């Protein structure tokens, strides 16, 4: 399950629509796959790319690959969103070779006389479209637009930036419905064959770019973007995976870092297995908090059980029933155990979703899986017409070119007990998930990224104690890894993925104070 807060806005719209329907119905790299290909020195870039002029035009409606939907609404003062494309080298080791066009979006600063520069956002995933993500959250960043042009982009391989495609919509329906937690040899064979088929589809349809979509190349793209936008420093707001991307950028270009904020922080010291195990614990914690909240509401809670443990037992029992017998979903599509687990996880990304999760679980217990299936569809980027964005294909491509790990069936099965101990509900799901790159056609880059950034300006690192997708401990790990005098950790004691978009006034004051005025918050600040 990708760690993207960008997904939340599009998901909420899709889920809300589905809920209403339910109610009315009743890396980097060259051939070495590694960071070593090409130079990280910005002076090595072709001058014609570093000085290219962007042709900004009024934004059209997002493409299906970006997630679809209407054109972004004007901002206060009738300020329109503008879109453009920026050309970058496909392979930085061959800067005069093939190129990729990156899709960009911006809203110009309100106070041009006090403009600082461009504030570049990455909302995570990896695989989330920044062109759709930034307008979705624009109201949260209106204070920042006072002095910044708000800018985001589709990273290479994402959305309209030569987006990776792997299988047809019909094939993806089957792929996401398959049993992701096999119980016997036949189901294990089906899972491994599904992973192999998906990877082969990615190589067939997007083989040209697969070796080059990793995080290091995305960081290099941001350095080129800084130059093209005309900024002496990169001002940056990274969320979820965007914190990892920001950390890699800071490592490569510490002297180019301006004011930067990392929110919903990925632990850069963990390999893919440790990260998945951390997510198992994080989602279990979020589920515990959801169950406690339900119990605290007494008879108003529609789920069976008078204790959090009993409610979680009900959820585990429901998922076990779905493993044996899927139920009615949407149209002729059924809700499987995999989709239901995915839907539960999706709803834990934000406390706003808890009422939908409660309703979805209650309805599924009665045989109607429509709402949980809609939640799962939102996670996977499927719209109500059955069309998929490329968020999950890009997620796989970026993760698998970044990570060196390739787990065998035997290795995966040996790790399952530890995952089940971490989470009775999500352990199997995330444990089997470590195999996701096992059939990938391109080698990986690292066990974990290097984000050490000596000489960088301070980077504010925001941890959320209730974050399911990027557990709280990752914030300290990131701050420590960035280095003394660089990482400045602050804490939000809340729920959901990330902190700034929660609306918490304390967090927003600290972040805005740094980005707008350069006031570094006191390390160890806690907002409740």
C-alpha atoms as one frame of an Amber mdcrd trajectory, in Angstrom:
protein
   0.000   0.000   0.000   1.691   3.196  -1.152   2.301   5.883   1.415   0.645
   8.821  -0.247  -1.355  11.613   1.330  -1.978  12.892  -2.171  -4.318   9.992
  -2.559  -6.577  11.311   0.193  -8.291  14.105  -1.718  -9.122  12.069  -4.806
 -10.083   9.134  -2.626 -12.481  11.170  -0.521 -14.348  12.384  -3.598 -14.584
   8.890  -5.033 -15.598   7.316  -1.751 -18.203   9.953  -0.978 -19.790   9.429
  -4.381 -19.760   5.678  -3.890 -21.287   6.049  -0.427 -24.108   8.151  -1.821
 -24.724   5.547  -4.502 -24.785   2.844  -1.837 -27.271   4.782   0.276 -29.558
   5.462  -2.666 -29.417   1.820  -3.587 -29.904   0.901  -0.137  15.582   5.533
  -9.620  17.467   6.220 -10.361  19.724   4.784 -12.908  21.389   3.420 -15.880
  22.384  -0.181 -16.471  23.877  -0.405 -12.994  20.474   0.488 -11.506  22.351
   2.709  -9.092  23.027   6.176  -7.895  26.434   6.166  -9.497  25.301   6.703
 -13.095  25.754  10.286 -14.215  26.978  13.283 -12.306  25.124  14.996  -9.484
  26.886  18.255 -10.367  24.302  20.673 -11.798  26.992  22.222 -14.003  27.106
  18.932 -15.900  23.582  19.498 -17.204  23.175  20.647 -20.790  22.834  24.408
 -20.829  19.902  24.239 -23.217  17.888  22.300 -20.596  18.935  24.406 -17.608
  17.874  27.573 -19.441  14.744  26.253 -21.131  11.680  28.490 -20.994   8.435
  26.982 -19.754   5.278  27.629 -21.739   2.672  28.109 -18.998  -0.959  27.731
 -20.069  -4.320  27.378 -18.336  -4.593  23.788 -17.072  -6.820  21.298 -18.839
  -8.696  18.599 -16.928  -6.374  15.916 -15.493  -5.814  12.882 -17.678  -6.953
   9.395 -16.694  -3.309   8.589 -15.874  -3.264  11.492 -13.424  -6.523  10.376
 -11.799  -9.068  12.283 -13.910 -11.616  14.768 -12.648 -12.464  18.348 -13.595
 -10.029  21.177 -14.298  -8.701  22.728 -11.072 -10.904  25.496  -9.675  -9.570
  29.071  -9.538  -7.986  30.219  -6.298  -9.062  33.257  -4.237  -8.771  36.383
  -6.329  -9.733  34.359  -9.424  -6.143  33.150  -9.796  -6.023  30.348 -12.368
  -3.794  27.320 -12.227  -1.156  27.143 -14.956   0.402  24.004 -16.423   3.493
  23.330 -18.499   6.052  20.674 -19.395   9.764  20.634 -18.572  12.281  18.545
 -20.501  14.785  16.399 -18.560  17.316  13.762 -19.656  16.033  10.204 -19.560
  19.496   9.081 -18.416  21.698  11.643 -16.665  24.743   9.618 -17.725  23.771
  10.549 -21.293  22.557  14.135 -20.899  22.401  14.706 -24.651  20.410  11.541
 -25.282  16.697  10.750 -24.998  14.516  13.020 -22.882  11.355  12.899 -20.772
   8.788  15.682 -20.444   7.658  16.337 -16.866   4.172  17.757 -16.272   4.175
  20.818 -13.967   1.499  22.949 -12.330   1.725  26.280 -10.526  -0.311  29.036
  -8.885   1.504  32.363  -8.760   2.227  34.149  -5.484  -0.387  36.602  -4.247
   2.074  39.210  -2.931   4.565  39.609  -5.756   6.433  42.432  -3.996   7.374
  40.049  -1.148   7.694  36.870  -3.211  10.381  34.452  -1.965  10.381  32.051
  -4.902   8.754  28.768  -5.868   7.617  26.271  -3.205   7.813  22.819  -4.778
   5.540  20.070  -3.408   5.713  16.304  -3.645   2.727  14.561  -2.058   4.098
  11.053  -1.999   3.238   7.607  -3.211   5.594   7.119  -4.787   3.356   7.487
  -7.813   1.030  10.316  -6.792   0.374  13.020  -9.384   1.396  16.433  -8.098
  -0.578  18.061 -10.913  -3.803  16.746  -9.374  -2.569  16.686  -5.765  -1.655
  20.350  -5.363  -5.053  21.801  -6.398  -6.785  19.227  -4.181  -5.050  20.643
  -1.095  -4.681  24.232  -2.266  -6.874  25.734   0.459  -4.477  24.349   3.075
  -1.564  26.223   1.518  -3.215  29.570   0.787  -1.156  31.329   3.474   2.001
  29.999   1.863   0.891  31.315  -1.525   1.189  34.823  -0.097   4.945  34.717
  -0.763   5.484  31.649  -2.938   4.460  30.395  -6.324   2.987  27.002  -5.394
   4.480  24.406  -7.757   4.137  20.656  -8.116   4.802  18.067 -10.774   4.310
  14.509 -11.900   7.680  12.823 -11.267   9.100  10.779 -14.126   7.023   7.654
 -14.676   3.990   9.238 -12.989   0.800  10.591 -14.538   1.559  12.650 -17.633
   5.347  12.465 -17.174   5.810   9.430 -19.419   3.645   7.482 -16.975   4.404
   3.788 -16.529   1.658   1.448 -17.711   1.581  -2.291 -17.082  -1.779  -3.928
 -17.819  -5.216  -3.125 -19.228  -8.027  -1.971 -16.964  -9.674  -5.403 -17.196
  -6.419  -7.131 -16.294  -5.931  -4.772 -13.367  -9.402  -5.576 -12.039  -8.344
  -9.221 -11.841  -4.891  -8.385 -10.466  -6.208  -6.321  -7.558  -8.904  -8.879
  -6.747  -6.475 -11.831  -6.485  -5.751 -13.444  -3.133  -2.759 -11.541  -1.730
  -2.489 -13.814   1.336  -2.271 -17.363  -0.052  -3.199 -20.300   2.151  -1.963
 -23.226   0.059   0.376 -24.129  -2.791  -2.201 -23.399  -5.490  -2.830 -19.891
  -4.166   0.917 -19.303  -3.791   1.374 -20.261  -7.447  -1.410 -17.908  -8.474
   0.169 -15.031  -6.533   3.646 -15.490  -7.993   2.242 -15.868 -11.513   0.225
 -12.672 -11.038   3.344 -10.767  -9.945   5.279 -12.130 -12.924   2.518 -11.204
 -15.367   2.257  -7.680 -13.959   6.033  -7.152 -14.156   6.145  -8.502 -17.704
   3.382  -6.081 -18.678   5.373  -3.173 -17.243   8.443  -4.215 -19.216   6.405
  -4.660 -22.388   4.560  -1.348 -22.193   7.111   0.868 -20.387  10.481  -0.846
 -20.690  12.213   2.285 -22.004  11.815   4.239 -18.795  11.807   1.493 -16.128
  15.548   1.743 -15.342  15.326   5.526 -14.899  12.266   6.232 -12.727  14.007
   5.936  -9.357  14.230   8.513  -6.606  17.758   9.696  -7.388  16.792  10.703
 -10.913  13.670  12.414  -9.543  15.930  14.399  -7.191  18.153  15.354 -10.127
  15.029  16.493 -11.948  14.163  18.753  -9.022  17.601  20.358  -9.160  17.109
  21.064 -12.857  13.599  22.337 -12.049  15.049  24.751  -9.503  17.252  26.244
 -12.189  14.503  26.400 -14.801  12.150  28.110 -12.324  14.857  30.704 -11.701
  15.372  30.036  -7.983  18.764  30.258  -6.283  17.607  27.709  -3.678  15.006
  24.940  -3.673  12.108  25.680  -1.330  10.374  22.381  -0.749   7.422  20.746
   1.002   7.627  16.946   0.945   4.887  14.682   2.284   5.105  10.915   2.835
   7.398   9.482   0.119   8.077  13.127  -0.710  10.184  13.227   2.462  12.421
  10.467   1.109  12.711  12.287  -2.209  13.542  15.487  -0.325  16.136  13.697
   1.779  17.864  12.289  -1.294  17.822  15.751  -2.884  19.371  17.268   0.253
  22.076  14.594   0.210  22.949  15.276  -3.435  22.600  19.065  -3.328  22.933
  20.281   0.285  24.055  23.762  -0.773  20.934  24.135  -2.948  18.481  23.541
  -0.101  16.504  26.608   0.923  13.690  26.256   3.445  12.303  22.717   3.454
   9.630  20.834   5.393   9.134  17.058   5.610   5.702  15.848   6.840   4.507
  12.247   7.271   8.106  11.109   7.341   9.572   7.966   5.785  12.263   6.280
   7.887  15.340   6.434   5.630  17.279   3.914   7.712  14.933   1.004   6.981
  15.056  -1.479   4.122  11.856  -2.562   2.373  11.150  -5.389   4.836  11.627
  -3.153   7.877   9.457  -0.491   6.271   6.655  -2.979   5.628   6.908  -4.293
   9.186   6.740  -0.725  10.463   3.628  -0.135   8.378   2.042  -3.287   9.817
   2.548  -1.845  13.294   1.416   1.605  12.164  -1.819   0.445  10.576  -2.526
  -1.783  13.569  -2.077   1.225  15.858  -4.454   3.262  13.702  -6.994   0.418
  13.752  -6.664   0.230  17.542  -7.417   3.950  17.738 -10.401   3.562  15.413
 -11.774   0.693  17.530 -11.264   2.645  20.777 -13.140   5.583  19.287 -15.992
   3.315  18.232 -16.267   1.787  21.702 -16.215   5.228  23.320 -19.408   6.108
  21.424 -21.349   3.290  23.054 -24.560   2.284  21.272 -23.842   4.807  18.506
 -21.115   2.459  17.253 -22.702   0.020  14.800 -19.945  -2.593  15.021 -20.297
  -5.632  17.300 -18.161  -5.681  20.425 -17.889  -3.808  23.693 -14.072  -3.603
  23.680 -11.531  -2.594  21.017 -10.228  -6.167  20.963 -13.713  -7.517  20.229
 -14.214  -5.034  17.375 -10.865  -5.991  15.882 -11.822  -9.647  16.296 -14.989
  -8.936  14.319 -12.918  -7.324  11.543 -10.526 -10.293  11.422 -13.485 -12.682
  11.298 -15.090 -10.709   8.465 -11.871 -10.795   6.446 -11.555 -14.549   7.030
 -15.112 -15.038   5.760 -14.315 -13.025   2.642 -11.273 -15.209   2.039 -13.614
 -18.172   1.691 -16.528 -16.412   0.003 -16.446 -12.929  -1.599 -19.654 -10.888
  -1.354 -21.532  -8.497  -3.614 -19.595  -5.319  -4.336 -20.291  -2.780  -7.088
 -22.137  -3.883 -10.221 -20.992  -7.384 -11.082 -17.728  -6.997  -9.138 -17.412
  -8.799  -5.833 -15.547  -7.749  -2.683 -12.646 -10.107  -1.956 -10.576 -10.391
   1.199  -7.703  -8.542  -0.470  -9.900  -5.634  -1.549 -11.566  -5.437   1.858
  -8.192  -5.283   3.645  -7.061  -2.650   1.176 -10.251  -0.681   1.825  -9.806
  -0.802   5.589  -6.221   0.429   5.214  -7.311   3.249   2.901  -9.824   4.492
   5.475  -7.127   4.659   8.151  -5.177   7.330   6.254  -7.416  10.012   7.719
  -9.730  10.268  10.731 -12.243  11.843   8.323 -12.720   8.382   6.862 -13.565
   6.608  10.127 -17.344   7.011   9.696 -17.041   5.525   6.201 -14.971   2.647
   7.554 -17.545   1.908  10.235 -20.354   2.037   7.673 -18.408  -0.098   5.187
 -17.637  -2.804   7.747 -21.223  -2.862   8.987 -22.604  -3.153   5.457 -20.100
  -5.852   4.504 -21.153  -7.860   7.552 -24.651  -7.755   6.082 -23.489  -8.858
   2.631 -23.010  -5.485   0.893 -19.344  -4.855   0.076 -19.860  -1.775  -2.087
 -18.352   0.827   0.224 -15.246  -1.190   1.149 -14.743  -1.918  -2.547 -15.017
   1.812  -3.320 -12.369   2.498  -0.676 -10.111  -0.138  -2.229 -10.697   1.324
  -5.691  -9.652   4.738  -4.392  -6.410   3.216  -3.083  -5.732   1.580  -6.455
  -6.638   4.605  -8.577  -9.769   3.124 -10.194 -12.569   5.512 -11.151 -16.271
   4.707 -11.395 -15.932   4.056 -15.129 -13.422   1.290 -14.447 -10.399   3.284
 -15.634  -7.165   3.172 -13.665  -4.709   5.987 -13.090  -1.092   4.919 -13.133
  -0.479   5.487  -9.394   0.075   1.821  -8.559   2.094   1.042 -11.680   4.354
   4.008 -10.928   4.497   2.998  -7.271   5.757  -0.450  -8.209   8.225   0.864
 -10.779   9.782   3.445  -8.448   9.891   1.188  -5.395  11.400  -1.707  -7.332
  14.153   0.306  -9.002  14.978   1.889  -5.627  15.024  -1.266  -3.512  17.613
  -4.016  -3.968  15.585  -6.632  -2.100  14.087  -9.480  -4.121  12.405 -11.935
  -1.741  11.752 -15.539  -2.677   8.628 -17.447  -1.704  10.528 -19.363   0.990
  12.061 -16.185   2.448   8.673 -14.492   2.528   6.941 -17.381   4.284   9.695
 -17.464   6.911   9.003 -13.817   7.770   5.220 -14.117   8.132   5.149 -14.956
  11.888   6.868 -11.658  12.723   4.381  -9.739  10.571   1.403 -11.530  12.134
   2.730 -10.669  15.577   2.986  -7.009  14.539  -0.601  -6.934  13.274  -3.300
  -9.611  13.471  -5.274  -7.745  10.790  -2.621  -6.425   8.385   0.332  -8.732
   9.106  -0.316 -11.329   6.423  -1.244  -8.654   3.877   1.979  -6.672   4.359
   4.115  -9.739   4.980   3.271 -11.266   1.625   3.724  -7.805   0.134   7.520
  -7.987   0.516   7.439 -10.183  -2.595   6.087  -7.353  -4.746   9.422  -6.770
  -6.532  10.397 -10.450  -6.773   9.693 -10.658 -10.511  10.744  -7.131 -11.444
  12.800  -6.938 -14.672  15.107  -4.108 -13.522  17.657  -4.377 -10.684  17.295
  -2.205  -7.602  19.570   0.499  -6.241  19.880   0.511  -2.455  18.859  -1.156
   0.787  17.900   2.285   2.010  18.674   5.801   0.775  21.473   8.041   2.007
  19.965  11.326   3.195  22.926  12.747   5.117  23.110  16.419   4.164  26.011
  18.219   5.859  25.982  21.891   4.956  22.267  22.006   4.194  19.957  24.667
   5.580  17.689  23.445   8.404  14.928  21.036   7.370  11.826  20.892   9.581
  10.743  17.262  10.105   7.157  16.750  11.334   6.177  13.449  12.963   2.608
  12.342  13.772   2.233   9.929  16.706  -0.848   8.271  15.153   0.403   8.006
  11.576  -0.367   4.540  10.113   1.604   4.743   6.884   4.788   6.463   8.039
   5.079   5.597  11.742   6.161   8.301  14.159   9.628   6.840  14.802  10.564
   7.642  11.221  10.630  11.371  11.947  13.432  11.062  14.502  15.296   8.648
  12.244  15.086  11.158   9.367  16.129  14.120  11.531  19.116  12.172  12.862
  20.103  10.916   9.406  19.988  14.402   7.883  22.615  15.369  10.422  23.273
  17.713  13.293  22.079  21.223  12.596  20.002  20.091   9.616  17.092  17.941
  10.810  14.756  19.771  13.225  12.061  17.427  14.554   8.669  18.592  15.814
   5.728  16.400  16.849   1.972  16.325  16.253  -0.008  14.134  18.639  -2.817
  13.249  16.269  -4.365  10.710  13.901  -4.043  10.065  10.188  -1.227  10.364
   7.686   0.778  13.571   7.970   0.156  16.603  10.179  -0.039  19.920   8.310
  -3.221  19.023   6.413  -4.929  18.071   9.684  -5.534  21.792  10.183  -3.762
  21.819  13.540  -3.011  25.486  14.257   0.159  24.743  16.239   1.775  22.709
  13.445   0.730  25.183  10.775   2.124  28.082  12.784   5.486  26.338  13.146
   5.689  25.338   9.484   4.423  28.654   8.124   6.775  30.547  10.400   9.735
  28.759   8.890   8.666  28.795   5.250   7.420  32.390   5.241   9.767  34.089
   7.693  12.715  31.739   8.134  11.985  31.197  11.840  13.243  27.711  12.692
  10.926  26.071  15.261  12.442  24.800  18.465  13.483  21.158  18.120  11.257
  18.959  20.252   8.179  21.188  19.913   5.010  19.145  20.569   1.585  20.096
  19.186  -1.525  18.378  20.555
